[in-house]
Amino acid sequence: MELPVDESVGRGGGSAVTTGTIATPVVKKNVVDIDLRPYVFGGVAAICAEMVTFPLDTAKTRLQLQGQVSDQKWKVNRYRGTVHTIITIVREEGVTRIYKGLSPAIVRQAVYGTIKFGLYYSSKDMMKRILQTNKQKESTFVNLCCAVFAGCVSSSLANPTDVIKVRMQSGSGCVANAGLLSVASDIWQKEGVRGLWRGVCPTAQRSALVAGVQLPVYDWTKSKLRRSRWSVLQEGAPCHLLSSLIAGFTAALASNPVDVVRTRMMVQRKEHRLMLEKGAENSGQRVYSSAIQCIIQTVRTEGLMALYKGFIPAFARMGPWNIIFFVVYEKLKTL
């Protein structure tokens, strides 16, 4: 007995394979395509922004280190503001010193920037597919979660390059004039693998704050400007410029206290050994054993505003950094 063929099978976008007189539907598998463009564009844009704004990062690092009672080198406040810091470094140490640490910074952005921005935008798209939401509609909560996740993962993986960069920028100890590989080898031999991940907890916390504020604020501001009544701000460079400035300011404001802790913990290793050799622990001086202890000691000895040391160069760097990054990123998207 012949079975009738149901011609309705496979209609509505499906497909069917007919064997004899029996129609067998073919089930299509959903294949998740990974778009690598956000990763590549994010890495390239981050490297461009880092190269232009690096002197401000060096000034920020020096300002954050000074005033520590546990380190005689940084006990005296030598620098008075961003411009004075850069001028002093150039006059006393040479113009190349303000770019000391650029090589690990570029390597860091090649890892950190690539993963952070690529993971953020790809995870956003994935969440939209999972939640089956409109691609044009942005969820602030979803963006926040994706940004925090991307910031934590990327900064943890790139932490060794961050440690090397901070050590080179500080200009202290035997690594003052050493290069990327020499500093990495020195840390590896004297401190082991743990030395390369020193300060990873405050680094991940800072990156979570920066990414959790920077990326959602940029997307939120851009979406608001696109719906504004001023046509000049709805698209193009003015929209990206204003969105980048707001994102940079809010990110610097939220992350500066954690950035101070991160910088001080990353640079303290050599001073710790010297203090132990000289019996400094008996003199009441202490180094930072944890992020919480670093915050408490910093506030107690230098005041609450010490957590915002280097805020001016941090924002002065983060503002242009965000502008360069997002303008380059948006331009690459159009290619």
GIPE-V77392 format. One record per residue. RES is the residue in one letter. PHI is phi in whole degrees, -180 to 180 (none if undefined). Layout:
BEGIN
RES & PHI
RES & PHI
END
This chain:
BEGIN
M & none
E & -85
L & -87
P & -71
V & -88
D & -90
E & -71
S & -78
V & -67
G & 94
R & -74
G & 80
G & 101
G & -83
S & -139
A & -140
V & -111
T & -96
T & -113
G & 69
T & -115
I & -108
A & -90
T & -107
P & -68
V & -99
V & -86
K & -86
K & -88
N & -81
V & -101
V & -85
D & -86
I & -94
D & -86
L & -86
R & -62
P & -60
Y & -67
V & -67
F & -63
G & -63
G & -66
V & -64
A & -65
A & -66
I & -66
C & -61
A & -66
E & -66
M & -64
V & -75
T & -101
F & -62
P & -55
L & -68
D & -69
T & -63
A & -62
K & -61
T & -63
R & -64
L & -66
Q & -73
L & -82
Q & -73
G & 94
Q & -81
V & -77
S & -85
D & -136
Q & -63
K & -63
W & -110
K & -67
V & -87
N & -82
R & -83
Y & -104
R & -122
G & 94
T & -66
V & -63
H & -62
T & -64
I & -65
I & -63
T & -64
I & -63
V & -65
R & -69
E & -92
E & -122
G & 102
V & -68
T & -70
R & -66
I & -70
Y & -107
K & -68
G & 99
L & -67
S & -62
P & -67
A & -66
I & -68
V & -62
R & -61
Q & -67
A & -63
V & -92
Y & -66
G & -65
T & -61
I & -71
K & -61
F & -75
G & -66
L & -67
Y & -64
Y & -72
S & -72
S & -69
K & -62
D & -65
M & -64
M & -65
K & -66
R & -70
I & -66
L & -83
Q & 55
T & -100
N & -66
K & -65
Q & -84
K & -99
E & -98
S & -105
T & -62
F & -66
V & -64
N & -61
L & -63
C & -63
C & -65
A & -68
V & -63
F & -61
A & -64
G & -66
C & -65
V & -64
S & -67
S & -70
S & -65
L & -70
A & -94
N & -57
P & -56
T & -68
D & -69
V & -61
I & -61
K & -62
V & -65
R & -63
M & -71
Q & -70
S & -68
G & 67
S & -110
G & 71
C & -78
V & -95
A & -57
N & -116
A & -87
G & -96
L & -58
L & -69
S & -66
V & -67
A & -62
S & -66
D & -63
I & -66
W & -62
Q & -72
K & -95
E & -126
G & 77
V & -64
R & -62
G & -64
L & -74
W & -110
R & -66
G & 77
V & -67
C & -66
P & -65
T & -66
A & -65
Q & -64
R & -63
S & -64
A & -64
L & -67
V & -62
A & -67
G & -67
V & -100
Q & -60
L & -72
P & -64
V & -64
Y & -62
D & -64
W & -67
T & -63
K & -64
S & -67
K & -69
L & -66
R & -66
R & -100
S & -77
R & -84
W & -90
S & -64
V & -67
L & -99
Q & -78
E & -162
G & 90
A & -59
P & -59
C & -64
H & -68
L & -64
L & -67
S & -63
S & -67
L & -62
I & -65
A & -64
G & -66
F & -65
T & -66
A & -68
A & -65
L & -64
A & -78
S & -101
N & -59
P & -58
V & -69
D & -66
V & -62
V & -62
R & -59
T & -63
R & -69
M & -72
M & -71
V & -96
Q & -82
R & -55
K & -66
E & -65
H & -61
R & -65
L & -63
M & -66
L & -66
E & -66
K & -91
G & 70
A & -71
E & -66
N & -77
S & -93
G & 96
Q & -80
R & -134
V & -104
Y & -90
S & -93
S & -158
A & -65
I & -63
Q & -65
C & -66
I & -63
I & -62
Q & -67
T & -64
V & -66
R & -68
T & -93
E & -123
G & 97
L & -63
M & -70
A & -64
L & -70
Y & -111
K & -64
G & 80
F & -67
I & -61
P & -67
A & -64
F & -74
A & -61
R & -85
M & -68
G & -61
P & -61
W & -59
N & -65
I & -61
I & -62
F & -61
F & -70
V & -66
V & -65
Y & -62
E & -65
K & -67
L & -64
K & -66
T & -85
L & -73
END
